[in-house]
């Protein structure tokens, strides 16, 4: 059974989210402050994290950053703050999704299921066709979900890895942002395609020697992106 950790200081909201997720068949744990949430997140194994942004003790950004130092588990960040800068910062730190309060519990459940289903598909039959992808110093182990550049291992978030693997698995094909969003996030009706741009930027920072002159992921202006062979 998939186990989910909710880190939310508003107990009423946390309990409501927990109830809906449990009704959908998930095992759920709750932490009501940042320090307790961070401790649970690092010490236990979870299938997905739901992090509130504003928390007592340690905020959601810091929890997200520290989780990403050790784990690739999907992260959904939630906040009452609507500023794009907070969304961009959260995604840049490794969150896979960002939801703005208020939202319906059923929408949260839908996003949780979409992230877990996408992760399962990409770690199952979809990657079995190509166990390892190696291109000019870049090595992607699609089964172990590990990436090396010139022999040095790099840490990737779930969606960064999924996006890199998809592009590398379809070299020289130009994809629009909309196509990449549908393929990797699978949530066209409830997402934001700006997420693609943020993730491409983070991938380039990890694999490119010169991000202004990328040798792997090329921007096709006015169209989208292409992985160069």
N, C-alpha and C positions, 0 to 999 in steps of 0.2 A: 504494500500500500504506500502511495506517495505521502510523505510527511512534509508539512508546510510550517514555517515559523512566521508568525505575525509579530512585528515590533511596533506597537501603537500605544501611546500614553492615554488616549481617550478610551476608557474601558468599555463604554457603551458601543463605540464603533468597532472595537476589537472583538467584542462578544458577538456583534451582528455578523461581522465577516466570518468569524469562526463557525457560527451556526450554519451559515449558507454553504461554506466549504465542507463541513462535516456531512451535511445533507447530500452533498454531491459525491461523497465517498472518500474524502480526504481525511487523513489524520492531522490534527492541527494543535500546535503549541503557541502560547502567547507570552510575550514579555512586555511589560508596561513602562519600561524605561530603557534608555540607551545602553547603559552598562550591562544590565542583565541580558538584553538582547544580543549584544556583541559576544558576551561569554557563551551563551547558548549556540550562537551561530558558528563560532570557531571550534567549540568542543564536541558538537554533535553533527550527525549527517542529516541533511534535509534535501528534499527534492526541489524546493523553491523557497525564496524569501520574499516577504511583503514588508517593506520598510517605510514607516512614516518619516517625513523629512525633519520636522521639528520635534525633538525629543529631549527630555531632561537628562543631563549627564553627558551623553555622547549623541551627536545628531546623526541623522540618516546618512549624510554624505560620508562621515567618518567610518560608520559601520560598513557602508558599501565599499569604501576603499580598502578596509582591512580584510573583508571577505575576499575581495578580488586578489589580494596578495597571496591567498592560499587556495581558493576554490573557484571553479567555473560554474557553480550552481546558478540557475536563472534568478534574477532579482527584479521585482516590480517595486518601484518607488511611488509612494502616494503623498500628496501634499495639498494643502489649501492654497498654496502660492501658485499663481497663474503665470508668473514671469517666465519668458522663454529662456532667460539666462539660467534659471534654476533647472529647467528641463535639460538644457545643453550640458550643464555641469554634472547633473546626475548621470546622464548617458555617457558623458566623457569619463566618469569614474568607473563605469562598468555596468551600470544598471541596464537591463534589457528592455524596460518599459517604464513609462511615467504616467500616472493617472492623477488628474486634478479633482479634488473634492469640491462639491459633493458628487458622488457617483453611485449608481445602483449596485447593490451587492451581486446581483445577477451578472452585471457587466464584469465585475472583478472575477467571478467564477469563470466566465467565458474566456477572459484573458489568461487566467491560470491554466485552463485546459489547453488553450492554443499554444502557450509556451511549452508545456510539458509534451504535448503531442508532436510539436515541431522538433523538439529535442530527441524524442524517441525515434522519429522517422529518420533523422539525420545520423543517428548512432546505430541504426538498424540496417535495413536492406539498402537504403540509398547510398551508404558509404561502402558497402561490401564489394562493389564493383571495382573500386580503387582503394586498395589498402594504404598505399603510400604514394604521394605525389611529390616529385622532385624536379625543380626547375631552377637552374642557375643559382645554386647556393641556398635555395629555399626548399625545405623539406617539411611536408605535412603528413603526419601519421593520422589518417582519418579514423582509425579504429581506437587508438589510445587518446585521440584528440590532443595531440602535442605538436608544437611547431618549433623548428629550428631555422635560424638564418646564419649561414656560414659557420655552422657547428655550435652556435650559441642558442640555447633554448629560450623562447619568449613565452610569456604568459598572456593568454587571450581570454576575453569574456566569451560566454556561450555564443552570443550573436556575432561577435567579431570572428570567431572561428568558423561559424556556419557560413558567413558571408565570404570570407577568404577561401574556404574550401569550395564553395559553389563557383566562384569566379575562376579559381585555378583549375577546376574540373571542366570548365567550358572556355578554354583559352581562345583569344582572337574574336570572341563574340561580343558585340556591343549590347549592353543592357541599359534600359532607362532606369531611373530611380524607382519609378512605379513598378516596373517588372521585378526589380530586386526586392522591393518591399513586400510584394505579394509572395514571392518565392521564399523569403527568409522569415518574415514575420507572420504571413498568412492571416492578416487581420486588416484587410484593405478598408473596411468600413469604420474601424475604430482607431486607426493609427495616424501617424504623421510621417510623411516621406522624408522630412528633414532628418529623421533618425538615420537614414542611409548615409547622408553626407557626413554626419558626426562619426559614424562607425568606419567609413572609408578613411577619414582623417586619422583616427586612432590606429587603424591597421597600418597605414603608411608610416606612422611614427615608429612602429615596431619592426617593419621589414625593409624599409627603404633607406639606403645610404644617404640620399638627398631627396627630401620630400618635395622640393620644387622641381625636380627632374626625375620622376618615378620610373623605375625599370620594370616594375611588376604591374601595378594597377594604374592604367592610363585614363585620364579624363578626356572624353570626346565632347568638346564644348557644344552645348545646345542639344545634346543627345543623352549621354550617360557615361558609363564606365566600361573599360575593356581590360582583361588580363592579357598581357603581352607574352607571347612565347619567345 
